[in-house]
Amino acid sequence: MKTRVHVCEVIKTLDVGGAEVLLVERLLASPPGDKRYTVVCLRASTAELTDRLRSAGVEVVDLTPCPPALRLVRLAAVVHRLRPDVLNLHSPLPASLLRVTSRLSRPRPALVSTVHNVRYRVPTMLLDRATGWLDARTVAVSPQVSRAVVSRGARGPATRIHGVDVAGQRRRAAEAHRVRREWQVPDSAFLIVHVANLRPQKDHETLLATAARVAARDPRALFLLAGSGPLHDRIARRVAELGLDAVRFLGPVPNAARLIAAADLLVLSSSYEGLPVVVMEALAAGVPVVSTNVGGVPDLVRHGANGLLTPAGDPGALAAAILDAMRPDRHALLRQGARDSADLVDIGRTGEWFDKLYDDVRA
């Protein structure tokens, strides 16, 4: 009997964030065949993604129980024990270690790196650059990421916009009324959703300043903010201090794609991005996007067609764009543009693309 090719995907976290969701959606869309997959993560703060993978038959090794100071050492030992045929590295710090330690394995795995962001801390980027020559191929998740400094010197570079489950998002959009009732959204409200990890680069301060301006101008506006991360308590306090009925902080929301599909508008206030999954989920559901013009966002959002783009860190400009998108005629045009963009973000063919890539790097 032919032995199945073992592919190990290593990622720093399995939180509900962009890179993590891209990986999970791609694995769930992988064609059945001669490959089996293992995902190894240093930390998983929720069971949502790990449960989805395991339900689909993907092995998950979660190192959360290991003391944080020992996780990288444990990671190297786990990957050495697994002896994969292909090792796809999604996070630069673990990648820098595993590129070196994988040289001790027999047989050596073929190395692939997937780059999800346009910016890393300088020490991390230097380590990544120093070891990146050991990769067989490097995949950037957007043209913007491919052009960024983090991708310079990449081996066998390729760009692949991963996408999301478009059919699933369309089904969720058809159930928008039910989701809006769950969150007690009034029928008259214009629902603006922000889903993001609660980290500094998402710039929630700009978002909240924006929301206050929009609410003062249009009473229909209702902002629902969802996400988890290290700034949770700080953002919760800030929302409470504002005391705006138009802004609700939800914290972590399981299956946040449902919330996005139920929105009238998705908003992003980030100071930098890779290729945000939430943007792809919005377009797949026919929801327009108002975002800062950062990272890979302009690779998906065409200003005036399926969304609007503004400079980062400018709450006045972001508020003006949201108010513009709330006008009935403008919103109808942008919503149709979002629906027409859905094919750009369909995950279906990406699983096949990686399946072939893994065959190529082993040839």
C-alpha positions as semicolon CSV with decimal commas, in nm:
position;residue;x (nm);y (nm);z (nm)
1;M;0,000;0,000;0,000
2;K;0,127;0,346;-0,092
3;T;0,231;0,555;0,211
4;R;0,044;0,886;0,240
5;V;0,253;1,203;0,224
6;H;0,267;1,361;0,570
7;V;0,240;1,742;0,572
8;C;0,303;1,928;0,898
9;E;0,175;2,285;0,922
10;V;0,334;2,487;1,204
11;I;0,177;2,809;1,328
12;K;0,240;3,013;1,640
13;T;-0,121;3,027;1,759
14;L;-0,459;2,880;1,677
15;D;-0,654;3,182;1,794
16;V;-0,934;3,314;1,578
17;G;-0,712;3,544;1,373
18;G;-0,634;3,598;1,008
19;A;-0,344;3,359;0,945
20;E;-0,504;3,091;1,159
21;V;-0,838;3,104;0,980
22;L;-0,667;3,102;0,639
23;L;-0,482;2,787;0,735
24;V;-0,789;2,611;0,872
25;E;-1,011;2,702;0,577
26;R;-0,745;2,587;0,331
27;L;-0,698;2,252;0,506
28;L;-1,073;2,195;0,514
29;A;-1,080;2,265;0,139
30;S;-0,787;2,034;0,058
31;P;-0,873;1,762;-0,194
32;P;-0,895;1,406;-0,067
33;G;-0,598;1,204;-0,179
34;D;-0,250;1,092;-0,083
35;K;-0,179;1,341;0,196
36;R;-0,242;1,352;0,568
37;Y;-0,204;1,670;0,771
38;T;-0,085;1,759;1,119
39;V;-0,110;2,111;1,260
40;V;0,126;2,206;1,543
41;C;0,071;2,530;1,737
42;L;0,244;2,685;2,036
43;R;-0,084;2,810;2,183
44;A;-0,459;2,784;2,124
45;S;-0,664;3,023;2,335
46;T;-0,997;2,875;2,223
47;A;-1,107;2,532;2,099
48;E;-1,298;2,667;1,799
49;L;-1,032;2,610;1,533
50;T;-0,879;2,298;1,686
51;D;-1,224;2,137;1,704
52;R;-1,293;2,216;1,339
53;L;-0,964;2,061;1,231
54;R;-1,004;1,748;1,441
55;S;-1,361;1,702;1,319
56;A;-1,222;1,697;0,964
57;G;-0,963;1,433;1,052
58;V;-0,665;1,667;1,086
59;E;-0,435;1,587;1,376
60;V;-0,365;1,888;1,602
61;V;-0,077;1,913;1,847
62;D;-0,143;2,202;2,087
63;L;0,154;2,297;2,307
64;T;-0,048;2,527;2,534
65;P;-0,001;2,299;2,841
66;C;0,378;2,329;2,804
67;P;0,539;2,614;3,006
68;P;0,583;2,913;2,769
69;A;0,961;2,925;2,816
70;L;0,990;2,565;2,695
71;R;0,746;2,570;2,405
72;L;0,998;2,630;2,127
73;V;1,218;2,346;2,254
74;R;0,913;2,122;2,278
75;L;0,807;2,230;1,927
76;A;1,138;2,117;1,779
77;A;1,109;1,782;1,956
78;V;0,750;1,728;1,840
79;V;0,827;1,805;1,476
80;H;1,134;1,580;1,487
81;R;0,916;1,298;1,625
82;L;0,648;1,350;1,358
83;R;0,905;1,319;1,077
84;P;0,691;1,497;0,815
85;D;0,763;1,479;0,443
86;V;0,672;1,848;0,403
87;L;0,694;2,121;0,667
88;N;0,497;2,441;0,604
89;L;0,599;2,723;0,841
90;H;0,345;3,000;0,899
91;S;0,517;3,202;1,174
92;P;0,868;3,349;1,143
93;L;1,008;3,277;1,490
94;P;0,918;2,905;1,497
95;A;1,026;2,889;1,132
96;S;1,375;3,018;1,213
97;L;1,422;2,740;1,468
98;L;1,267;2,457;1,268
99;R;1,460;2,534;0,951
100;V;1,780;2,462;1,143
101;T;1,663;2,164;1,350
102;S;1,499;1,997;1,049
103;R;1,849;1,955;0,903
104;L;1,902;1,686;1,168
105;S;1,603;1,481;1,054
106;R;1,639;1,181;0,826
107;P;1,491;1,207;0,577
108;R;1,485;1,586;0,575
109;P;1,143;1,741;0,517
110;A;1,088;1,976;0,224
111;L;1,048;2,327;0,369
112;V;0,781;2,574;0,266
113;S;0,715;2,910;0,431
114;T;0,385;3,094;0,409
115;V;0,415;3,468;0,479
116;H;0,098;3,626;0,619
117;N;0,205;3,975;0,719
118;V;0,388;4,278;0,584
119;R;0,576;4,356;0,905
120;Y;0,760;4,175;1,182
121;R;0,972;4,299;1,469
122;V;1,330;4,362;1,356
123;P;1,495;4,077;1,553
124;T;1,234;3,831;1,426
125;M;1,279;3,950;1,069
126;L;1,657;3,918;1,091
127;L;1,631;3,561;1,219
128;D;1,384;3,480;0,945
129;R;1,612;3,631;0,681
130;A;1,917;3,445;0,813
131;T;1,751;3,104;0,785
132;G;1,510;3,156;0,495
133;W;1,758;3,028;0,238
134;L;1,682;2,676;0,364
135;D;1,325;2,692;0,228
136;A;1,233;2,525;-0,097
137;R;0,945;2,766;-0,163
138;T;0,796;3,080;-0,009
139;V;0,428;3,166;-0,049
140;A;0,294;3,518;0,014
141;V;-0,077;3,546;0,089
142;S;-0,122;3,866;-0,114
143;P;0,063;4,078;-0,372
144;Q;0,122;4,342;-0,102
145;V;0,288;4,084;0,125
146;S;0,495;3,963;-0,170
147;R;0,627;4,316;-0,224
148;A;0,697;4,381;0,145
149;V;1,041;4,379;0,305
150;V;0,960;4,057;0,493
151;S;0,949;3,871;0,160
152;R;1,281;3,995;0,023
153;G;1,525;3,719;-0,060
154;A;1,249;3,455;-0,055
155;R;1,324;3,119;-0,215
156;G;1,103;3,024;-0,509
157;P;0,854;3,300;-0,431
158;A;0,487;3,263;-0,523
159;T;0,175;3,461;-0,438
160;R;-0,153;3,293;-0,352
161;I;-0,460;3,471;-0,218
162;H;-0,606;3,196;-0,004
163;G;-0,973;3,289;0,026
164;V;-1,262;3,165;0,239
165;D;-1,564;2,939;0,212
166;V;-1,777;3,155;-0,019
167;A;-2,069;2,913;-0,030
168;G;-2,073;2,900;0,350
169;Q;-2,070;3,278;0,381
170;R;-2,355;3,308;0,134
171;R;-2,558;3,067;0,346
172;R;-2,478;3,274;0,655
173;A;-2,582;3,592;0,474
174;A;-2,918;3,433;0,399
175;E;-2,963;3,390;0,777
176;A;-2,866;3,748;0,861
177;H;-3,204;3,828;1,013
178;R;-3,163;3,547;1,265
179;V;-2,816;3,660;1,372
180;R;-2,931;4,019;1,407
181;R;-3,209;3,903;1,638
182;E;-2,958;3,705;1,847
183;W;-2,761;4,023;1,906
184;Q;-3,076;4,234;1,956
185;V;-3,008;4,459;1,658
186;P;-3,310;4,685;1,595
187;D;-3,472;4,655;1,253
188;S;-3,397;5,021;1,186
189;A;-3,025;4,993;1,267
190;F;-2,744;5,013;1,014
191;L;-2,516;4,741;1,147
192;I;-2,142;4,813;1,131
193;V;-1,920;4,526;1,244
194;H;-1,554;4,524;1,345
195;V;-1,393;4,183;1,401
196;A;-1,023;4,180;1,491
197;N;-0,767;4,053;1,737
198;L;-0,739;4,297;2,026
199;R;-0,384;4,406;1,951
200;P;-0,222;4,748;1,897
201;Q;-0,199;4,722;1,517
202;K;-0,580;4,701;1,492
203;D;-0,594;5,060;1,628
204;H;-0,915;5,040;1,829
205;E;-0,858;5,397;1,951
206;T;-0,911;5,526;1,598
207;L;-1,211;5,296;1,561
208;L;-1,379;5,424;1,878
209;A;-1,314;5,787;1,788
210;T;-1,463;5,712;1,448
211;A;-1,770;5,544;1,597
212;A;-1,838;5,844;1,819
213;R;-1,833;6,077;1,518
214;V;-2,058;5,853;1,309
215;A;-2,310;5,805;1,591
216;A;-2,332;6,182;1,638
217;R;-2,422;6,226;1,270
218;D;-2,648;5,929;1,196
219;P;-2,862;5,767;1,471
220;R;-2,908;5,450;1,262
221;A;-2,545;5,346;1,319
222;L;-2,481;5,051;1,550
223;F;-2,123;4,928;1,596
224;L;-2,059;4,572;1,718
225;L;-1,695;4,507;1,810
226;A;-1,577;4,147;1,840
227;G;-1,241;3,992;1,914
228;S;-1,004;3,855;2,173
229;G;-0,649;3,938;2,268
230;P;-0,422;4,112;2,518
231;L;-0,601;4,449;2,498
232;H;-0,941;4,306;2,593
233;D;-0,974;4,478;2,932
234;R;-0,839;4,810;2,807
235;I;-1,081;4,823;2,514
236;A;-1,375;4,714;2,728
237;R;-1,300;4,999;2,972
238;R;-1,266;5,249;2,688
239;V;-1,604;5,151;2,541
240;A;-1,762;5,183;2,886
241;E;-1,605;5,528;2,931
242;L;-1,751;5,647;2,600
243;G;-2,098;5,546;2,716
244;L;-2,235;5,531;2,361
245;D;-2,548;5,327;2,300
246;A;-2,429;5,295;1,940
247;V;-2,117;5,096;2,036
248;R;-2,124;4,748;2,189
249;F;-1,812;4,552;2,279
250;L;-1,885;4,180;2,245
251;G;-1,544;4,032;2,323
252;P;-1,471;3,693;2,164
253;V;-1,750;3,570;1,936
254;P;-1,746;3,206;1,820
255;N;-1,791;3,172;1,445
256;A;-1,761;3,547;1,393
257;A;-1,811;3,490;1,019
258;R;-2,185;3,476;1,097
259;L;-2,169;3,821;1,250
260;I;-1,983;3,960;0,948
261;A;-2,238;3,807;0,708
262;A;-2,521;3,975;0,902
263;A;-2,364;4,322;0,881
264;D;-2,450;4,612;0,655
265;L;-2,085;4,717;0,660
266;L;-1,750;4,581;0,778
267;V;-1,503;4,838;0,909
268;L;-1,128;4,803;0,968
269;S;-0,913;5,066;1,140
270;S;-0,578;4,883;1,132
271;S;-0,242;5,056;1,113
272;Y;-0,103;4,761;0,918
273;E;-0,231;4,429;0,786
274;G;-0,142;4,130;0,574
275;L;-0,451;4,011;0,387
276;P;-0,737;4,025;0,639
277;V;-0,962;3,721;0,644
278;V;-1,249;3,937;0,767
279;V;-1,237;4,135;0,442
280;M;-1,263;3,813;0,242
281;E;-1,549;3,692;0,462
282;A;-1,732;4,020;0,411
283;L;-1,698;4,018;0,033
284;A;-1,798;3,652;0,018
285;A;-2,120;3,748;0,199
286;G;-2,181;4,056;-0,018
287;V;-2,098;4,299;0,264
288;P;-1,911;4,618;0,164
289;V;-1,589;4,714;0,345
290;V;-1,466;5,050;0,475
291;S;-1,102;5,016;0,573
292;T;-0,774;5,189;0,618
293;N;-0,559;5,162;0,307
294;V;-0,295;4,928;0,451
295;G;-0,125;4,598;0,372
296;G;-0,311;4,369;0,136
297;V;-0,650;4,539;0,183
298;P;-0,631;4,732;-0,150
299;D;-0,564;4,401;-0,326
300;L;-0,926;4,314;-0,246
301;V;-1,112;4,637;-0,176
302;R;-1,156;4,856;-0,484
303;H;-1,231;5,209;-0,373
304;G;-1,580;5,309;-0,480
305;A;-1,664;4,963;-0,618
306;N;-1,695;4,717;-0,327
307;G;-1,580;4,943;-0,046
308;L;-1,400;5,260;0,054
309;L;-1,038;5,315;0,163
310;T;-0,900;5,585;0,394
311;P;-0,559;5,677;0,541
312;A;-0,459;5,496;0,859
313;G;-0,490;5,678;1,191
314;D;-0,743;5,934;1,067
315;P;-1,078;5,897;1,250
316;G;-1,227;6,192;1,061
317;A;-1,160;6,032;0,723
318;L;-1,280;5,691;0,839
319;A;-1,601;5,841;0,981
320;A;-1,666;6,034;0,658
321;A;-1,624;5,715;0,456
322;I;-1,863;5,521;0,680
323;L;-2,125;5,797;0,659
324;D;-2,083;5,800;0,280
325;A;-2,129;5,421;0,268
326;M;-2,445;5,451;0,477
327;R;-2,622;5,659;0,211
328;P;-2,884;5,428;0,052
329;D;-2,774;5,480;-0,306
330;R;-2,404;5,444;-0,224
331;H;-2,464;5,140;-0,005
332;A;-2,663;4,961;-0,275
333;L;-2,380;5,019;-0,524
334;L;-2,110;4,898;-0,283
335;R;-2,312;4,592;-0,179
336;Q;-2,352;4,485;-0,541
337;G;-1,980;4,538;-0,591
338;A;-1,908;4,317;-0,290
339;R;-2,130;4,041;-0,429
340;D;-1,950;4,064;-0,762
341;S;-1,613;4,024;-0,582
342;A;-1,694;3,692;-0,418
343;D;-1,517;3,482;-0,681
344;L;-1,189;3,659;-0,599
345;V;-1,184;3,508;-0,250
346;D;-1,307;3,151;-0,303
347;I;-1,093;2,901;-0,110
348;G;-1,196;2,611;-0,332
349;R;-0,898;2,612;-0,567
350;T;-0,637;2,706;-0,308
351;G;-0,642;2,361;-0,147
352;E;-0,567;2,209;-0,488
353;W;-0,289;2,463;-0,547
354;F;-0,111;2,372;-0,222
355;D;-0,162;2,002;-0,288
356;K;0,032;2,042;-0,613
357;L;0,293;2,264;-0,446
358;Y;0,367;1,994;-0,188
359;D;0,414;1,742;-0,468
360;D;0,648;1,981;-0,651
361;V;0,877;2,048;-0,353
362;R;0,917;1,676;-0,293
363;A;1,001;1,598;-0,657
